[in-house]
Amino acid sequence: MKLNLNKDDVLMLLNDVNIRENEFSNIELNKIEKKRICKNIIDKVNPKESKVKRNFVAAAIILLIASPIIISQKDVLANMIEKFTVISGIGEVKISSDTPKILKNSLKQGNITLANMYVDKNKIVVTLTIEPEELKPSYYIIRDKQGNSYELHRSDNLAMMPDNHIGSYRLEYNGKVKNSNNYTLSILDNDRKFTKAAFKLKNSDFKEAPESKILYTATNGITTLNVTSLKKEGNILKVDYYFTDTLPDFKSKRIDKVNCGTFEEGKQWGFKEPTSTKLINNNSIQDSLIIISDEYNNAVYGHNNTNYLDQGNESLFDLSKLTGKKLKLTVPKVVYHVQNDYMGKNNDFKIDLDVPKSGKSILNKTGEYKGIKYKIVSIERLSDNTVELIYSYINDSSSKLQTWDMYLGSVTIGQNGNNHCRSHNSTIKHILQKEKDIGDNLQLNEINGSFSSIGPFEINLPSTIK
């Protein structure tokens, strides 16, 4: 069978393939691995599709993986999954395979500034600032010319210092979005009786969202720092980036931001610049920072823009404080906070413990949840409805992931139950008081963990940056 397929044809066929992001993360493939991947991907094609179409997909896979002359493996893997991009004024966004659009310029009405708006067929993301910040959340809704409406969910205030009187918010709608050339963003008060602002947006107000391009990467094999943009204005260097990883799926996963506030906040908080890389290297495993250093071991911290809107994906550096010419971008470690689906029907973390009628039982029960290793040392009954658990997290000193905090809980304690934890080194003493009496059994079904992905993640910057 002879096929005349270009890159777009091949990628269109691959829309019928559902692939996890980390499933084929290794792009250095031998012949056996290539055959295995071909079979695995073909098996994922919708079985209801015709045999002819399945054969076309099979041929497309073979062309993609076995013939790098046509399309490189790196391009193939990048197009098989949702792409990330970093958009000014918004931050990190997962873009779909269609052509997304963003605002050309920010818009202002009264005390509300619409910083940016991202639209594709699967989501809408809006960022804006309100001065002063909202005391009660407003109601945000977008309507198009065809009568479709999309209610947006607002984040908490992204501004780090409440006394700056600015409210910086990210609004999101996730679901099907109909194509339209006109949108109206209405901002109503909390009671939905008064319209604070209405931004009427025409097709001419939008432009195509920038393509996802990665300039530089640094990885420890688990976490990857992806730099997408370097822009210099005077002595200030703006770096856009995002992190990806091969961690298991958690119900909740959050990465600590790495900036030291705005430039002004950094001064108020005592971050002296330049500083020494030696001092930064001695920081706690819990500290998350991003720096640029020179060949003389001088370093400056990354800072937020004053609107705070993309603080998790944009860092500003004052290069005037560095005397050297050989510059290096470094993130010493990336800090994660994770949680299981403890309230869901598919909760995959459950430990049943026998509770003594009195006194303490030594358990020394070890386990692991998605890479977080722990040991339940003992359980002691303190009263009819109160027990004390002693447990600890376990680290392998050679591992790139180092746990530094953990919490085990039970959703069965009731609304009026209480938890009190205190930790020393890796050991946690946890007093758990239920709303009702604790019987002979206690189920732990909640786990929270904090750990660091150890770098350093380092990128040597070019000598000339525009």
C-alpha positions in Angstrom: 0.0 0.0 0.0 1.5 3.3 -1.0 0.5 6.4 1.0 0.9 10.1 0.1 0.7 11.6 3.5 2.1 14.9 4.7 2.7 15.8 8.3 -0.7 17.3 8.8 -2.4 14.2 7.4 -0.5 12.0 9.7 -1.3 14.1 12.8 -5.0 14.3 11.8 -5.1 10.5 11.8 -3.4 10.5 15.2 -6.4 12.4 16.7 -8.0 9.0 17.1 -5.2 7.9 19.4 -5.4 8.5 23.2 -1.9 8.5 24.7 -0.7 9.4 28.2 1.9 12.1 28.3 4.6 10.0 29.9 3.9 6.8 28.0 6.5 7.3 25.3 8.7 9.8 27.0 12.0 8.1 25.9 12.7 9.2 22.4 15.9 7.1 22.1 14.3 3.9 20.7 15.7 0.6 19.5 13.9 -1.6 16.9 12.1 -3.7 19.5 10.8 -0.6 21.3 9.7 0.9 18.0 7.7 -2.2 17.3 6.2 -2.2 20.8 5.1 1.4 20.5 3.6 0.8 17.1 1.5 -2.0 18.5 0.5 -0.1 21.6 -0.6 3.0 19.7 -2.5 1.0 17.1 -4.4 -0.8 19.9 -5.6 2.6 21.1 -7.3 3.4 17.9 -11.1 3.4 18.3 -12.2 -0.2 17.4 -15.4 1.1 15.9 -13.4 2.8 13.1 -13.2 1.0 9.8 -10.5 -1.5 9.1 -9.3 0.8 6.2 -8.8 3.7 8.6 -7.1 1.6 11.2 -4.7 0.5 8.4 -4.0 4.1 7.5 -3.3 4.9 11.1 -1.0 1.9 11.3 0.9 3.1 8.3 1.1 6.6 9.7 2.6 5.2 12.9 5.2 3.3 11.0 6.1 6.3 8.9 6.4 8.5 12.0 8.5 6.2 14.2 10.5 4.2 11.8 11.3 7.0 9.3 12.8 10.0 11.0 13.5 11.5 7.6 9.8 12.4 7.2 9.2 13.7 10.7 11.5 13.5 13.6 10.5 11.4 16.6 10.7 14.5 18.8 8.1 16.3 16.7 5.9 13.2 16.7 5.9 12.9 20.5 5.3 16.6 20.9 2.2 16.4 18.6 0.8 13.3 20.2 0.0 15.0 23.4 -1.5 18.4 24.4 1.1 21.1 24.2 2.0 23.5 26.8 2.8 27.1 26.1 3.4 30.2 28.2 1.4 33.3 27.2 2.2 36.8 28.5 -0.3 37.9 31.0 -1.8 34.4 31.4 1.0 32.0 32.2 1.0 28.3 31.5 -1.8 27.0 29.2 -2.4 23.6 27.6 -3.3 24.3 24.0 -5.4 22.0 21.8 -4.7 20.9 18.2 -6.9 23.7 16.8 -5.9 27.3 16.4 -6.3 29.2 19.7 -6.5 32.9 19.9 -5.5 35.6 22.5 -6.1 39.3 22.9 -3.8 41.7 20.9 -3.8 44.2 23.7 -5.1 44.7 27.3 -8.3 46.6 27.8 -9.5 48.8 30.7 -12.8 49.8 32.0 -12.8 51.9 35.2 -10.8 50.1 37.9 -10.8 46.8 35.9 -8.1 45.8 33.5 -8.6 42.9 31.2 -5.0 41.7 30.8 -5.5 38.8 28.4 -8.0 36.2 27.2 -7.3 32.8 25.7 -9.9 30.9 23.7 -9.8 27.5 22.0 -12.4 24.8 21.4 -11.9 23.3 24.9 -11.4 26.2 27.3 -11.4 29.9 28.0 -8.9 31.5 30.2 -9.2 35.2 31.3 -6.8 37.2 33.4 -7.6 40.6 34.9 -6.7 43.0 37.7 -9.1 45.0 39.9 -8.0 47.9 42.0 -8.8 47.7 44.9 -9.1 43.9 45.2 -12.6 42.3 45.5 -13.9 41.8 49.0 -16.6 39.5 47.6 -16.0 37.5 44.4 -17.8 38.9 41.3 -19.8 36.8 38.9 -18.0 36.3 35.5 -19.8 35.1 32.4 -18.9 35.2 28.7 -21.6 35.2 26.0 -21.1 35.0 22.2 -23.1 36.3 19.3 -24.9 33.0 18.9 -26.3 33.0 22.4 -23.9 30.5 24.0 -22.7 31.4 27.5 -19.8 30.3 29.6 -19.5 30.8 33.3 -16.0 31.4 34.5 -14.5 30.2 37.8 -12.2 32.7 39.6 -9.0 32.0 41.4 -8.0 33.5 44.7 -6.1 36.7 44.6 -2.7 36.0 43.0 -1.1 39.1 44.5 1.2 38.0 47.2 0.9 41.0 49.5 -2.7 42.0 50.4 -1.7 45.5 51.4 -0.9 46.4 47.8 -4.7 46.8 47.2 -4.6 45.0 43.8 -6.6 42.0 43.0 -5.1 39.8 40.3 -7.3 36.9 39.1 -7.3 34.0 36.7 -10.7 33.0 35.4 -11.3 29.7 33.7 -14.0 27.7 31.8 -13.3 24.1 30.8 -15.6 22.5 28.3 -16.7 22.7 24.7 -16.5 26.3 23.3 -18.3 27.1 20.1 -16.4 29.1 17.5 -17.4 32.8 17.4 -16.2 36.1 16.2 -17.7 38.1 19.0 -17.6 37.7 22.8 -18.9 39.8 25.7 -17.3 39.4 29.1 -19.7 40.6 31.8 -18.5 41.2 35.3 -21.4 41.4 37.8 -21.4 42.0 41.5 -21.8 39.0 43.9 -25.6 39.4 43.9 -25.7 39.5 40.1 -27.8 42.7 40.2 -25.2 45.2 39.1 -22.8 45.0 36.1 -19.4 46.3 37.0 -18.0 46.1 33.5 -18.8 44.6 30.1 -16.0 44.0 27.6 -17.3 43.6 24.1 -14.7 41.8 22.0 -14.6 41.6 18.3 -12.6 39.3 16.1 -10.2 42.1 15.3 -9.3 42.3 19.0 -7.8 38.8 18.8 -4.7 37.3 17.3 -3.4 33.8 16.9 -1.8 32.4 20.1 1.9 31.9 19.8 3.2 28.4 19.0 4.6 26.3 21.7 8.4 26.5 21.4 11.0 25.2 23.8 14.3 27.0 23.6 16.2 25.2 26.4 15.5 22.3 28.8 17.2 20.9 32.0 16.1 17.7 33.6 16.9 15.3 36.4 15.1 12.5 34.7 11.8 13.2 36.6 11.2 16.9 36.4 12.1 19.1 33.4 12.5 22.8 33.3 11.3 24.1 29.9 12.4 27.6 28.9 10.2 29.1 26.1 11.3 32.7 25.9 14.1 35.1 26.8 13.5 38.8 26.3 15.7 41.7 27.5 14.5 45.3 28.1 17.3 47.4 29.3 18.9 45.6 32.2 15.8 43.5 32.9 15.7 39.9 31.5 12.3 38.3 31.3 12.3 34.5 31.2 9.2 32.4 30.5 9.2 28.7 31.5 7.2 25.8 32.7 7.8 22.5 34.5 6.8 19.0 33.3 7.4 15.7 35.1 6.9 12.0 34.9 5.2 11.7 38.3 2.2 9.5 38.8 -1.3 11.0 38.6 -2.4 12.6 41.9 -5.8 14.1 42.5 -4.1 17.3 43.4 -0.6 18.4 42.5 0.9 21.9 43.1 4.3 23.2 42.4 5.7 26.0 44.5 6.4 29.3 42.7 10.1 30.1 42.5 10.1 34.0 42.5 11.0 36.2 45.4 8.1 38.6 45.0 8.3 41.7 42.9 11.6 43.7 42.9 10.2 46.0 45.7 8.8 43.1 47.7 12.2 41.3 47.5 13.9 44.3 49.1 11.3 44.4 51.9 11.7 40.7 52.6 15.5 41.0 52.9 16.6 39.4 49.6 20.0 41.1 49.1 21.2 41.3 45.5 23.7 40.3 44.3 24.0 37.3 46.6 26.4 34.4 46.6 25.6 31.1 44.9 27.2 29.4 47.9 24.5 30.8 50.2 21.8 29.7 47.9 23.2 26.2 47.7 22.9 25.9 51.5 19.2 26.7 51.5 16.7 24.3 53.0 15.3 21.4 50.9 11.9 23.1 51.3 13.0 26.4 49.6 12.2 26.9 45.9 14.1 29.6 44.0 15.2 30.6 40.5 18.4 32.5 40.0 20.8 33.8 37.3 24.5 33.6 38.3 27.7 34.6 36.6 31.2 33.1 36.5 32.1 34.9 39.8 29.4 33.1 41.8 27.3 36.2 42.0 23.6 35.6 41.6 20.3 37.6 41.3 16.8 36.2 42.1 13.8 35.9 39.9 11.0 38.4 40.6 7.3 38.8 39.7 5.7 41.3 37.4 3.8 43.8 39.4 0.4 42.5 38.1 1.3 39.0 39.4 -0.7 37.3 36.6 1.9 34.8 35.3 4.1 34.6 38.4 4.4 30.8 38.1 5.8 31.0 34.6 7.6 34.3 34.3 10.7 35.6 36.2 12.3 39.0 35.9 16.0 39.4 36.6 18.1 42.6 37.1 21.3 41.8 35.2 22.9 45.2 36.1 23.8 43.6 39.5 26.0 41.0 37.8 29.6 41.8 36.6 30.3 38.6 34.7 29.4 37.7 31.1 28.9 33.9 31.4 25.3 33.7 32.7 23.6 30.6 34.0 19.9 30.1 34.8 19.4 27.7 37.8 16.5 26.2 39.7 18.2 24.3 42.6 15.0 22.2 43.3 11.4 22.0 42.4 8.9 21.6 45.3 5.7 19.6 45.0 2.6 19.3 47.2 0.3 16.3 46.4 -2.9 14.8 47.7 -4.9 11.7 46.9 -8.6 11.6 45.9 -9.7 11.0 49.5 -13.3 12.0 49.0 -13.7 10.2 45.7 -15.3 6.9 44.9 -12.0 5.8 43.3 -9.8 6.6 46.3 -6.8 4.4 45.9 -5.3 4.9 49.3 -6.8 3.0 52.2 -5.1 1.5 55.3 -7.1 -0.3 57.9 -5.5 -0.3 61.4 -6.5 -2.4 64.4 -7.1 -0.1 67.4 -6.2 -1.4 70.9 -8.8 -1.3 73.6 -6.2 0.5 75.7 -2.5 1.4 75.6 -0.2 1.3 72.6 0.3 -1.2 69.7 3.6 -1.2 67.9 2.9 -1.7 64.2 6.1 -0.8 62.2 3.9 -1.1 59.1 5.6 0.1 55.9 4.0 1.1 52.7 4.3 3.3 49.6 1.8 5.5 47.7 2.9 6.6 44.3 6.5 7.0 45.3 5.9 8.4 48.8 7.3 5.8 51.3 6.1 5.7 54.9 6.2 3.7 58.1 3.3 3.6 60.6 5.2 3.0 63.9 2.4 2.8 66.4 -1.2 3.5 67.4 -2.2 4.4 70.9 -5.7 4.8 72.4 -5.9 7.9 74.5 -9.7 7.8 75.0 -12.9 6.4 73.6 -12.8 8.7 70.6 -9.1 9.7 70.5 -5.9 7.9 69.3 -2.3 8.9 68.7 -0.6 7.8 65.6 3.2 7.9 65.1 4.4 7.6 61.6 7.3 8.7 59.4 8.3 9.2 55.8 11.2 7.3 54.4 13.7 8.7 51.9 16.4 7.0 49.8 19.3 9.3 50.0 20.2 8.6 46.4 16.7 9.4 45.1 16.0 12.6 43.1 12.7 12.9 45.1 13.1 13.7 48.7 10.0 13.8 50.9 10.0 16.4 53.7 6.5 16.4 55.0 3.5 14.0 55.1 0.1 13.8 56.6 -2.2 10.7 57.0 -5.8 11.3 57.8 -9.3 9.8 57.9 -12.4 11.3 56.5 -14.5 9.3 59.0 -13.6 11.5 61.9 -16.7 13.7 61.2 -17.1 17.4 60.8 -16.5 18.1 64.5 -13.5 15.8 64.7 -10.0 17.2 65.3 -6.5 16.6 64.1 -3.3 17.8 65.8 0.1 17.0 64.3 3.6 17.8 65.4 6.8 16.7 63.6 10.4 16.2 64.5 12.8 15.4 61.6 10.9 12.7 59.6 8.6 11.5 62.4 5.1 12.8 62.9 3.0 12.5 66.0 -0.7 12.8 65.0 -3.5 13.0 67.6 -6.8 12.1 65.8 -10.1 12.8 67.6 -13.3 11.5 66.1 -16.7 13.0 66.4 -17.9 9.6 67.7 -16.2 6.8 69.6 -13.5 4.9 67.8 -14.1 1.2 67.6 -11.7 -1.6 67.0 -10.8 -0.4 63.5 -9.6 2.9 62.1 -9.3 3.5 58.3 -6.7 6.0 57.0 -7.8 7.2 53.6 -6.2 10.5 53.1 -2.5 11.2 52.3 -0.8 14.6 51.7 2.8 14.8 50.8 5.4 17.5 50.2 8.6 16.6 48.4 11.4 18.2 46.4 12.7 17.1 43.0 16.4 17.7 43.4 18.4 19.5 40.7 20.1 21.6 40.0 18.3 22.4 36.8 20.9 24.5 35.0 20.8 26.2 31.6 23.8 28.2 30.2 22.3 31.4 28.7 23.5 32.8 25.3 26.0 35.6 25.4 23.6 37.8 23.3 19.9 38.1 24.3 17.6 40.4 22.4 
